[in-house]
Amino acid sequence: MSCRNEFHSLVVHCVKKYFFAFLSNIQLHRLSPHHLYIELLNLPKDGKDALKLLNYRTPTGSRGDAGDFAMIAYFVLKQRCPRKGQLTIKQVNDILDSISNNNAAKRRDLVKKSLLQLITQSSALEQKWLIRMIIKDLKLGVSQQTLLSIFHPDASELHNVTTDLEKVCRQLHNPSVFLSDVSITLFSAFKPMLAAIADIQQIEKQMNNQSFYIETKLDGERMQMHKDGDVYKYFSRNGYDYTQQFGASPLEGSLTPFIHNIFNKNIQNCILDGEMMAYNPTTQNFNYRHASVCLMFSMVNNQKLGHEMLSKRYEKLNEIFTPIEGRLQFVPKNQANTQKEVIDSLNEAIDNREEGIVIKDPMSIYKPDKRGEGWFKIKPEYVSGLMDELDLLIVGGYWGKGLRGGMMSHFLCAVAETPLPGEKPSVFHSICRVGSGYTMKELYDLGLKLAKYWKPYRKRDPPFNILCGTEKPEVYIEPCNSVIVQIKAAEIVSSDMYKTDYTLRFPRIERIREDKEWHDCMTLDILEQLRGKACGKLATKHFDIDNDEPQGKKPLDVSSDSWDIFLGSQDCSLQIIICI
């Protein structure tokens, strides 16, 4: 039976009732499903079937199953499950809801109980598709947008706004009903508006040769706050609920009790879309350690303001709340007209060790789940020549899945211990895992170059010359058989996952250094110098439009002691702030 026919026989009748609802809630992939199934089936840990599940990404034959956990599980379950399933769609949905809820509550015992019910009452074929739904990897060759368009012409648009598949099913179950106005609603998460990458050479044209706003690109977590009287909810960019952490009422949480009384008396409800930051009250600085962009608000007192111009929404902000330092405040903005002002702001952000800048069109309106509709971002790593790049040695690999199945898709990179003069390095320390920056052809060519040198990595008997932290590769390669890759990244940050105690933020491969031998990779000494050069930031030069090449940047005017406190010493208490 073909893949599509299998899927049709199991799912087609539940698409309009349950499929989208439970598909959006399950998070089993966070629980390492291969370990769960080994435990539930009582498989010997060193047995043939257990090793199949554990090493599901490793190519074993010509079937092309590598990276397809559901298919591997199907063959393991085939001799252990009933030939015909006994569960109705409603029962399956209830079990998956139970898995989702208990997973969120960290009730592993109850998650296992629900999975065991699926194993004992479902066929192997049914479980193959249920596993694919649970880990959100259907392998149909059909996109989510295609499925949504089959369900209802307006389904994709509504889901883009609300990120709530259950709401899509409930509101659009009747194909004769259409949405006249897809809108943001209170206490329902939505996908926020995003900024596209700007072309610094064409920025005036992108702003229609009109004046524009320049803001600092804050380095926090994108968050939206929904308020109705004394009731609050917080959602992340991806729709995850953080209300328990920040506070559902003025009586609880790390933020709500401190901001409830700053809203103007006439504000009954509102939705704020902004940036959640860590704030240091001692230095009065933000703790720039995460990533996203700072935005606006979209509803006040049941009045939806998405179609209002940005300039008008800024004016209305002062009517909503009174800013309080370190809790809830506005992001300063400058009005500008020229490319030079953009370049000056970018260079200033580099000097201040900030993530970058955001350019906004005052005439733009708020469009959920849209990117680049009048909002643009510029980060140093987007501009050629502004970043220090690292020459790292590939020492480990990870098998891919999907289109990358059967080949290495990610690599573990390392730096060398500094050798004695005249000698080659002999020991290497892991620093990051990288899986982007190359095309499929480049990945394929690199895979061919290294294929015959990969060896299984055994945690109980690791190679003596490749030192890892908690992050272990699936396979390793002897350094003398490997290649150096040039890595571009935003920042060097602390991490206990790698042997260096550091890792790279947003690493990507720029190119393979065919001109360098394996022993010419970066050393620990050079890494430490680079980390101390700009407090870990890898943007080291100014952009000069006249010379069209980067210039050296000026030193930051701050003592090393106060900078350590800014990064968060033990004496520094950090508070939470959401910036609008």
NUKOL-717901 format. One record per residue (C-alpha): x, y, z; residue in three letters. Coordinates in steps of 0.1 Angstrom, whole numbers. Last residue first. Layout:
BEGIN
NODE:x:y:z:aa
NODE:X:Y:Z:ALA
...
// end
This chain:
BEGIN
NODE:x:y:z:aa
NODE:72:476:237:ILE
NODE:98:463:261:CYS
NODE:90:435:286:ILE
NODE:113:435:316:ILE
NODE:123:407:340:ILE
NODE:147:413:369:GLN
NODE:183:402:373:LEU
NODE:201:403:407:SER
NODE:238:410:404:CYS
NODE:261:399:432:ASP
NODE:266:365:415:GLN
NODE:279:383:384:SER
NODE:255:390:355:GLY
NODE:270:402:322:LEU
NODE:266:438:333:PHE
NODE:286:429:365:ILE
NODE:315:417:343:ASP
NODE:312:449:323:TRP
NODE:315:470:355:SER
NODE:348:453:364:ASP
NODE:362:455:328:SER
NODE:357:493:328:SER
NODE:335:509:302:VAL
NODE:341:530:272:ASP
NODE:339:503:245:LEU
NODE:369:504:223:PRO
NODE:366:520:188:LYS
NODE:360:498:158:LYS
NODE:385:490:130:GLY
NODE:371:498:96:GLN
NODE:351:476:73:PRO
NODE:352:481:35:GLU
NODE:331:501:11:ASP
NODE:356:531:15:ASN
NODE:327:556:14:ASP
NODE:301:532:30:ILE
NODE:323:526:61:ASP
NODE:311:498:83:PHE
NODE:328:495:116:HIS
NODE:348:465:127:LYS
NODE:349:438:154:THR
NODE:315:420:154:ALA
NODE:324:387:171:LEU
NODE:308:396:204:LYS
NODE:324:375:233:GLY
NODE:331:404:256:CYS
NODE:347:423:227:ALA
NODE:383:411:227:LYS
NODE:380:387:256:GLY
NODE:364:360:235:ARG
NODE:389:365:207:LEU
NODE:418:362:230:GLN
NODE:403:330:246:GLU
NODE:398:315:212:LEU
NODE:433:323:201:ILE
NODE:447:305:232:ASP
NODE:424:276:227:LEU
NODE:437:271:192:THR
NODE:421:277:158:MET
NODE:428:252:131:CYS
NODE:462:249:113:ASP
NODE:466:212:123:HIS
NODE:440:201:97:TRP
NODE:459:216:68:GLU
NODE:447:249:54:LYS
NODE:440:260:18:ASP
NODE:410:238:14:GLU
NODE:393:258:41:ARG
NODE:358:247:37:ILE
NODE:334:276:34:ARG
NODE:310:299:54:GLU
NODE:296:272:77:ILE
NODE:270:285:102:ARG
NODE:270:293:139:PRO
NODE:240:311:154:PHE
NODE:257:316:189:ARG
NODE:290:299:193:LEU
NODE:299:277:223:THR
NODE:320:281:255:TYR
NODE:330:258:283:ASP
NODE:358:246:259:THR
NODE:347:210:265:LYS
NODE:312:217:252:TYR
NODE:278:214:267:MET
NODE:287:235:297:ASP
NODE:281:267:277:SER
NODE:293:303:279:SER
NODE:288:325:248:VAL
NODE:309:334:218:ILE
NODE:289:356:196:GLU
NODE:272:362:162:ALA
NODE:287:333:143:ALA
NODE:307:327:110:LYS
NODE:325:294:108:ILE
NODE:354:286:84:GLN
NODE:357:248:81:VAL
NODE:389:228:86:ILE
NODE:390:193:73:VAL
NODE:394:158:88:SER
NODE:417:129:83:ASN
NODE:444:141:107:CYS
NODE:418:149:133:PRO
NODE:405:113:135:GLU
NODE:368:113:128:ILE
NODE:339:109:151:TYR
NODE:304:94:150:VAL
NODE:272:100:169:GLU
NODE:286:131:184:PRO
NODE:285:139:222:LYS
NODE:272:171:238:GLU
NODE:278:167:276:THR
NODE:313:181:271:GLY
NODE:337:166:246:CYS
NODE:375:159:244:LEU
NODE:388:145:211:ILE
NODE:423:131:216:ASN
NODE:415:102:238:PHE
NODE:388:88:216:PRO
NODE:357:79:237:PRO
NODE:353:44:253:ASP
NODE:322:45:274:ARG
NODE:306:71:252:LYS
NODE:313:51:220:ARG
NODE:315:73:189:TYR
NODE:312:51:158:PRO
NODE:340:58:132:LYS
NODE:339:81:102:TRP
NODE:369:81:79:TYR
NODE:354:66:47:LYS
NODE:327:92:44:ALA
NODE:349:123:49:LEU
NODE:352:136:13:LYS
NODE:319:121:2:LEU
NODE:301:139:30:GLY
NODE:318:172:21:LEU
NODE:305:167:-15:ASP
NODE:270:159:-3:TYR
NODE:269:189:21:LEU
NODE:282:212:-7:GLU
NODE:255:198:-30:LYS
NODE:228:203:-4:MET
NODE:238:239:0:THR
NODE:259:250:30:TYR
NODE:254:276:58:GLY
NODE:237:253:83:SER
NODE:243:223:106:GLY
NODE:268:234:132:VAL
NODE:276:219:166:ARG
NODE:299:239:188:CYS
NODE:331:241:209:ILE
NODE:347:206:213:SER
NODE:383:205:226:HIS
NODE:411:190:205:PHE
NODE:443:172:216:VAL
NODE:473:164:194:SER
NODE:483:198:180:PRO
NODE:513:198:157:LYS
NODE:548:207:170:GLU
NODE:572:235:161:GLY
NODE:565:255:192:PRO
NODE:546:235:218:LEU
NODE:509:229:209:PRO
NODE:479:251:219:THR
NODE:451:227:226:GLU
NODE:431:226:194:ALA
NODE:396:240:186:VAL
NODE:366:218:179:ALA
NODE:336:213:156:CYS
NODE:308:188:159:LEU
NODE:290:184:125:PHE
NODE:254:183:114:HIS
NODE:238:167:83:SER
NODE:259:136:79:MET
NODE:243:113:53:MET
NODE:217:85:52:GLY
NODE:188:109:57:GLY
NODE:194:145:46:ARG
NODE:161:148:28:LEU
NODE:143:135:59:GLY
NODE:169:127:86:LYS
NODE:205:134:91:GLY
NODE:232:114:109:TRP
NODE:254:134:133:TYR
NODE:291:141:130:GLY
NODE:323:146:149:GLY
NODE:358:162:148:VAL
NODE:354:189:122:ILE
NODE:382:214:128:LEU
NODE:374:251:133:LEU
NODE:386:282:115:ASP
NODE:367:310:132:LEU
NODE:354:342:116:GLU
NODE:357:377:131:ASP
NODE:327:397:118:MET
NODE:323:430:99:LEU
NODE:336:418:66:GLY
NODE:303:412:48:SER
NODE:273:427:64:VAL
NODE:246:404:77:TYR
NODE:268:394:106:GLU
NODE:267:430:118:PRO
NODE:229:429:122:LYS
NODE:205:450:102:ILE
NODE:167:445:106:LYS
NODE:138:456:84:PHE
NODE:102:465:91:TRP
NODE:80:479:63:GLY
NODE:62:446:55:GLU
NODE:94:427:59:GLY
NODE:81:395:74:ARG
NODE:44:387:79:LYS
NODE:30:363:106:ASP
NODE:7:390:119:PRO
NODE:5:422:98:LYS
NODE:7:454:118:TYR
NODE:6:485:96:ILE
NODE:35:504:81:SER
NODE:34:542:76:MET
NODE:61:549:102:PRO
NODE:84:526:82:ASP
NODE:107:507:106:LYS
NODE:144:501:107:ILE
NODE:157:477:133:VAL
NODE:193:478:147:ILE
NODE:220:453:157:GLY
NODE:227:428:184:GLU
NODE:243:452:208:GLU
NODE:279:452:219:ARG
NODE:278:490:225:ASN
NODE:304:497:199:ASP
NODE:286:475:174:ILE
NODE:253:493:181:ALA
NODE:271:526:175:GLU
NODE:284:513:141:ASN
NODE:248:503:132:LEU
NODE:235:537:142:SER
NODE:261:555:121:ASP
NODE:253:532:91:ILE
NODE:216:540:94:VAL
NODE:222:577:97:GLU
NODE:245:576:67:LYS
NODE:217:558:47:GLN
NODE:195:589:52:THR
NODE:162:600:66:ASN
NODE:161:594:103:ALA
NODE:137:594:133:GLN
NODE:153:580:164:ASN
NODE:136:554:186:LYS
NODE:138:546:223:PRO
NODE:122:513:234:VAL
NODE:93:519:257:PHE
NODE:90:506:292:GLN
NODE:77:478:314:LEU
NODE:97:465:344:ARG
NODE:132:478:346:GLY
NODE:123:514:346:GLU
NODE:85:520:349:ILE
NODE:66:533:319:PRO
NODE:31:548:325:THR
NODE:5:527:307:PHE
NODE:-20:527:278:ILE
NODE:-24:563:267:GLU
NODE:13:568:261:ASN
NODE:12:539:237:LEU
NODE:-14:556:216:LYS
NODE:12:579:199:GLU
NODE:33:549:189:TYR
NODE:2:532:174:ARG
NODE:-3:563:153:LYS
NODE:32:563:139:SER
NODE:29:526:132:LEU
NODE:-1:532:110:MET
NODE:-34:517:123:GLU
NODE:-46:485:106:HIS
NODE:-35:464:135:GLY
NODE:-53:486:160:LEU
NODE:-81:462:171:LYS
NODE:-104:480:196:GLN
NODE:-115:456:224:ASN
NODE:-102:480:250:ASN
NODE:-67:482:234:VAL
NODE:-54:458:207:MET
NODE:-23:454:186:SER
NODE:8:465:205:PHE
NODE:43:472:194:MET
NODE:77:456:186:LEU
NODE:111:447:199:CYS
NODE:131:420:180:VAL
NODE:146:386:188:SER
NODE:175:369:203:ALA
NODE:190:358:237:HIS
NODE:219:370:259:ARG
NODE:217:408:260:TYR
NODE:213:415:297:ASN
NODE:197:449:297:PHE
NODE:214:477:316:ASN
NODE:205:497:346:GLN
NODE:240:489:361:THR
NODE:226:479:395:THR
NODE:191:472:383:PRO
NODE:203:445:358:ASN
NODE:174:436:335:TYR
NODE:167:403:318:ALA
NODE:145:409:287:MET
NODE:111:400:273:MET
NODE:106:418:240:GLU
NODE:73:431:227:GLY
NODE:37:425:216:ASP
NODE:12:441:240:LEU
NODE:-25:430:239:ILE
NODE:-50:451:258:CYS
NODE:-79:450:282:ASN
NODE:-97:473:306:GLN
NODE:-76:504:301:ILE
NODE:-95:534:316:ASN
NODE:-75:534:348:LYS
NODE:-41:537:330:ASN
NODE:-18:507:334:PHE
NODE:10:511:359:ILE
NODE:-9:492:386:ASN
NODE:-5:457:371:HIS
NODE:32:461:363:ILE
NODE:50:448:393:PHE
NODE:26:420:403:PRO
NODE:26:408:366:THR
NODE:63:403:363:LEU
NODE:78:373:383:SER
NODE:45:356:389:GLY
NODE:16:358:414:GLU
NODE:-9:382:430:LEU
NODE:-14:406:402:PRO
NODE:-29:377:381:SER
NODE:-18:351:356:ALA
NODE:19:357:364:GLY
NODE:52:356:346:PHE
NODE:62:320:350:GLN
NODE:27:304:350:GLN
NODE:17:326:321:THR
NODE:45:313:298:TYR
NODE:22:297:273:ASP
NODE:39:285:241:TYR
NODE:26:302:209:GLY
NODE:57:301:188:ASN
NODE:66:338:195:ARG
NODE:60:332:232:SER
NODE:27:337:250:PHE
NODE:18:355:282:TYR
NODE:-16:356:298:LYS
NODE:-31:381:323:TYR
NODE:-64:384:342:VAL
NODE:-69:413:366:ASP
NODE:-88:434:340:GLY
NODE:-82:417:306:ASP
NODE:-45:416:297:LYS
NODE:-27:397:270:HIS
NODE:11:399:269:MET
NODE:31:389:238:GLN
NODE:67:377:240:MET
NODE:98:378:218:ARG
NODE:128:367:239:GLU
NODE:158:390:244:GLY
NODE:185:407:223:ASP
NODE:170:440:216:LEU
NODE:175:454:181:LYS
NODE:180:491:189:THR
NODE:155:513:170:GLU
NODE:157:535:139:ILE
NODE:125:550:126:TYR
NODE:119:562:91:PHE
NODE:117:593:69:SER
NODE:107:588:32:GLN
NODE:127:576:3:ASN
NODE:104:547:-1:ASN
NODE:119:531:30:MET
NODE:133:502:9:GLN
NODE:147:529:-14:LYS
NODE:165:546:15:GLU
NODE:178:512:27:ILE
NODE:193:502:-7:GLN
NODE:230:499:2:GLN
NODE:221:486:37:ILE
NODE:200:458:22:ASP
NODE:177:450:51:ALA
NODE:170:415:64:ILE
NODE:132:411:71:ALA
NODE:115:421:103:ALA
NODE:87:401:119:LEU
NODE:50:404:127:MET
NODE:38:382:154:PRO
NODE:23:347:152:LYS
NODE:-8:347:173:PHE
NODE:-17:334:208:ALA
NODE:-53:336:219:SER
NODE:-60:353:252:PHE
NODE:-77:383:234:LEU
NODE:-83:380:197:THR
NODE:-63:390:166:ILE
NODE:-84:392:135:SER
NODE:-93:373:103:VAL
NODE:-120:396:89:ASP
NODE:-147:382:65:SER
NODE:-139:347:74:LEU
NODE:-159:322:53:PHE
NODE:-186:297:62:VAL
NODE:-197:274:34:SER
NODE:-169:249:42:PRO
NODE:-184:243:77:ASN
NODE:-156:232:100:HIS
NODE:-141:267:98:LEU
NODE:-146:280:134:GLN
NODE:-141:248:153:ARG
NODE:-113:233:132:CYS
NODE:-93:266:130:VAL
NODE:-98:271:167:LYS
NODE:-84:237:173:GLU
NODE:-54:245:151:LEU
NODE:-44:275:172:ASP
NODE:-14:294:158:THR
NODE:-39:324:159:THR
NODE:-28:346:130:VAL
NODE:-11:321:108:ASN
NODE:-38:296:116:HIS
NODE:-66:319:104:LEU
NODE:-48:326:71:GLU
NODE:-41:288:65:SER
NODE:-77:279:73:ALA
NODE:-94:305:50:ASP
NODE:-97:282:19:PRO
NODE:-109:253:42:HIS
NODE:-97:218:49:PHE
NODE:-80:214:16:ILE
NODE:-62:247:22:SER
NODE:-50:235:56:LEU
NODE:-35:204:42:LEU
NODE:-17:223:15:THR
NODE:-4:249:41:GLN
NODE:9:221:63:GLN
NODE:30:209:34:SER
NODE:26:176:15:VAL
NODE:57:154:8:GLY
NODE:41:130:32:LEU
NODE:70:126:56:LYS
NODE:46:131:86:LEU
NODE:72:146:110:ASP
NODE:54:163:138:LYS
NODE:68:140:166:ILE
NODE:33:130:176:ILE
NODE:19:129:141:MET
NODE:47:107:129:ARG
NODE:43:85:159:ILE
NODE:6:82:152:LEU
NODE:14:73:116:TRP
NODE:37:44:126:LYS
NODE:13:35:154:GLN
NODE:-15:28:129:GLU
NODE:7:5:109:LEU
NODE:19:-13:140:ALA
NODE:-17:-20:150:SER
NODE:-32:-2:180:SER
NODE:-45:-15:213:GLN
NODE:-14:-27:231:THR
NODE:10:0:218:ILE
NODE:-15:28:222:LEU
NODE:-23:19:258:GLN
NODE:14:17:265:LEU
NODE:18:52:252:LEU
NODE:-9:64:277:SER
NODE:9:47:306:LYS
NODE:43:60:295:LYS
NODE:29:96:295:VAL
NODE:14:89:330:LEU
NODE:48:79:344:ASP
NODE:65:108:327:ARG
NODE:43:133:345:ARG
NODE:63:164:335:LYS
NODE:32:186:337:ALA
NODE:37:195:300:ALA
NODE:42:158:292:ASN
NODE:11:150:312:ASN
NODE:-10:174:291:ASN
NODE:4:163:257:SER
NODE:2:125:265:ILE
NODE:-34:130:278:SER
NODE:-44:149:247:ASP
NODE:-29:120:226:LEU
NODE:-50:95:246:ILE
NODE:-81:115:241:ASP
NODE:-75:119:204:ASN
NODE:-69:81:200:VAL
NODE:-102:75:219:GLN
NODE:-121:99:196:LYS
NODE:-105:82:165:ILE
NODE:-117:49:177:THR
NODE:-93:23:192:LEU
NODE:-92:-14:186:GLN
NODE:-64:-17:160:GLY
NODE:-60:-48:138:LYS
NODE:-29:-70:136:ARG
NODE:-23:-66:173:PRO
NODE:12:-55:183:CYS
NODE:45:-72:191:ARG
NODE:56:-86:158:GLN
NODE:51:-53:139:LYS
NODE:64:-31:167:LEU
NODE:101:-33:157:VAL
NODE:93:-29:120:PHE
NODE:70:0:127:TYR
NODE:95:16:150:ALA
NODE:120:19:122:ILE
NODE:94:35:100:MET
NODE:84:60:128:ALA
NODE:120:68:135:PHE
NODE:127:78:98:ASP
NODE:163:91:100:GLY
NODE:177:62:79:ALA
NODE:148:43:63:ASP
NODE:162:44:28:GLY
NODE:156:7:21:ARG
NODE:192:1:8:SER
NODE:208:-9:41:GLY
NODE:218:2:76:THR
NODE:221:40:75:PRO
NODE:223:55:110:THR
NODE:195:78:119:ARG
NODE:175:51:138:TYR
NODE:205:43:160:ASN
NODE:186:41:193:LEU
NODE:156:24:177:LEU
NODE:177:-2:158:LYS
NODE:199:-7:188:LEU
NODE:168:-16:209:ALA
NODE:157:-40:182:ASP
NODE:190:-59:181:LYS
NODE:195:-61:218:GLY
NODE:220:-41:238:ASP
NODE:194:-23:259:LYS
NODE:173:-55:262:PRO
NODE:138:-45:251:LEU
NODE:111:-41:277:ASN
NODE:86:-28:252:LEU
NODE:78:3:273:LEU
NODE:115:10:280:GLU
NODE:127:7:245:ILE
NODE:97:27:234:TYR
NODE:106:55:258:LEU
NODE:142:56:248:HIS
NODE:134:59:212:HIS
NODE:108:86:219:PRO
NODE:134:110:234:SER
NODE:110:129:257:LEU
NODE:112:163:238:ARG
NODE:100:145:207:HIS
NODE:67:138:226:LEU
NODE:55:174:222:GLN
NODE:19:169:213:ILE
NODE:-4:199:211:ASN
NODE:-7:210:175:SER
NODE:-13:176:161:LEU
NODE:-41:170:186:PHE
NODE:-63:197:172:ALA
NODE:-53:195:135:PHE
NODE:-63:158:134:PHE
NODE:-95:159:155:TYR
NODE:-127:167:136:LYS
NODE:-120:179:101:LYS
NODE:-90:156:96:VAL
NODE:-105:126:114:CYS
NODE:-119:108:85:HIS
NODE:-88:112:64:VAL
NODE:-65:99:90:VAL
NODE:-60:61:90:LEU
NODE:-70:50:55:SER
NODE:-57:82:40:HIS
NODE:-22:79:56:PHE
NODE:-18:43:43:GLU
NODE:-30:54:8:ASN
NODE:-5:83:7:ARG
NODE:24:60:17:CYS
NODE:14:34:-9:SER
NODE:0:0:0:MET
// end
